């Protein structure tokens, strides 16, 4: 048995209802295409949300690198302060940067060894800032 499709003139495009022969069966491809598009769009939105959420998640390696960078930055500022002390000219800018660094070191990394090292750096920064404050400011 051979089935020959009937072609109707003036009917074109996938969005129309196609009828094969004179039977009652019809296929509505427009509704299926629209539901597929909306499902794809919803999946696209959800995948973008998932990607954004994953970008916000910080793994242990990135967290450790970030805290190590904070510690290195604080040590570099302490070295700069040491050079300024040896030269006999302590800049207020260095002290301000040390204060900002001290505030950044308040957060903990969650790793005991790294937190211990950062704690020691924090104490050293706090001591250097306290030594450089005017006597009237420390008494108040």
C-alpha positions as CSV (number, residue, x, y, z in Angstrom):
1,X,0.0,0.0,0.0
2,X,1.3,3.4,-0.9
3,X,0.3,6.7,0.7
4,X,0.4,9.8,-1.5
5,X,0.4,13.1,0.3
6,X,-2.2,15.6,-1.0
7,X,-0.9,19.1,-1.6
8,X,-3.3,21.9,-1.3
9,X,-2.5,25.1,-3.1
10,X,-2.1,28.3,-1.0
11,X,-1.2,26.4,2.1
12,X,2.4,26.9,3.1
13,X,4.4,27.1,6.4
14,X,4.8,24.9,9.4
15,X,2.4,27.0,11.5
16,X,-0.7,25.8,9.7
17,X,-2.8,22.7,10.4
18,X,-2.1,19.9,7.9
19,X,-4.6,17.4,6.9
20,X,-3.8,14.1,5.3
21,X,-6.6,12.9,3.1
22,X,-10.2,13.2,4.2
23,X,-9.8,11.6,7.6
24,X,-10.3,13.3,10.9
25,X,-6.7,13.2,12.0
26,X,-4.9,16.6,12.1
27,X,-1.5,17.7,13.5
28,X,-1.2,21.1,15.0
29,X,2.5,21.9,14.8
30,X,2.1,25.6,15.8
31,X,1.0,24.7,19.3
32,X,3.8,22.2,19.7
33,X,6.4,24.7,18.4
34,X,5.1,27.3,20.8
35,X,5.3,25.0,23.8
36,X,8.8,23.9,22.8
37,X,9.9,27.5,22.5
38,X,8.5,28.5,25.9
39,X,10.0,25.4,27.5
40,X,13.4,26.3,25.9
41,X,13.1,29.9,27.1
42,X,12.3,28.7,30.6
43,X,15.3,26.4,30.6
44,X,17.4,29.2,29.3
45,X,16.4,31.4,32.2
46,X,17.0,28.7,34.7
47,X,20.4,27.9,33.2
48,X,21.4,31.5,33.4
49,X,20.3,31.7,37.0
50,X,22.3,28.5,37.8
51,X,25.3,30.0,36.1
52,X,25.0,33.2,38.1
53,X,24.7,31.2,41.3
54,X,27.7,29.1,40.5
55,X,29.8,32.2,39.8
56,X,28.9,33.4,43.3
57,X,30.1,30.2,44.9
58,X,33.7,30.4,46.0
59,X,35.6,27.1,46.3
60,X,38.3,26.5,48.9
61,X,41.2,27.2,46.5
62,X,39.9,30.6,45.5
63,X,39.1,31.5,49.1
64,X,42.6,30.5,50.2
65,X,44.2,32.5,47.3
66,X,42.1,35.6,48.2
67,X,43.1,35.4,51.9
68,X,46.8,34.8,51.0
69,X,46.7,37.8,48.8
70,X,45.3,39.9,51.7
71,X,48.1,38.7,53.9
72,X,50.8,39.4,51.2
73,X,49.4,42.9,50.7
74,X,49.5,43.6,54.5
75,X,53.1,42.3,54.6
76,X,54.1,44.5,51.7
77,X,52.6,47.5,53.5
78,X,54.5,46.7,56.6
79,X,57.7,46.5,54.5
80,X,56.9,49.9,53.0
81,X,56.4,51.3,56.6
82,X,59.8,49.8,57.6
83,X,61.5,51.5,54.7
84,X,59.8,54.8,55.6
85,X,60.9,54.4,59.3
86,X,64.5,53.8,58.2
87,X,64.4,56.8,56.0
88,X,63.0,58.9,58.8
89,X,59.8,60.0,57.0
90,X,56.6,58.1,57.8
91,X,53.8,58.9,55.4
92,X,50.2,59.3,56.5
93,X,49.1,57.5,53.3
94,X,50.9,54.3,54.4
95,X,49.2,54.5,57.8
96,X,45.8,55.0,56.2
97,X,46.4,52.0,53.9
98,X,47.5,49.9,56.9
99,X,44.2,50.8,58.6
100,X,42.2,49.8,55.6
101,X,44.2,46.6,55.4
102,X,43.5,45.9,59.1
103,X,39.8,46.1,58.5
104,X,40.1,43.7,55.6
105,X,42.0,41.2,57.7
106,X,39.1,40.9,60.2
107,X,37.4,38.2,58.1
108,X,38.4,34.6,58.7
109,X,39.2,32.1,56.0
110,X,38.1,29.0,57.8
111,X,41.5,27.3,57.6
112,X,43.2,27.1,61.0
113,X,46.8,27.5,59.8
114,X,46.0,30.4,57.4
115,X,43.9,32.1,60.1
116,X,46.8,31.9,62.5
117,X,49.2,33.5,60.1
118,X,46.7,36.2,59.2
119,X,46.1,36.7,62.9
120,X,49.8,37.4,63.5
121,X,49.9,39.8,60.6
122,X,46.8,41.5,62.0
123,X,48.4,42.0,65.4
124,X,51.6,43.4,63.8
125,X,49.6,45.9,61.7
126,X,47.5,46.9,64.7
127,X,50.7,47.5,66.8
128,X,52.3,49.6,64.1
129,X,49.2,51.7,63.7
130,X,49.0,52.2,67.5
131,X,52.7,53.2,67.8
132,X,52.2,55.9,65.1
133,X,49.1,57.5,66.5
134,X,49.5,60.8,68.3
135,X,49.4,60.5,72.2
136,X,46.2,62.6,72.4
137,X,44.3,60.3,70.0
138,X,45.3,57.2,72.0
139,X,44.2,58.7,75.3
140,X,40.7,59.6,74.0
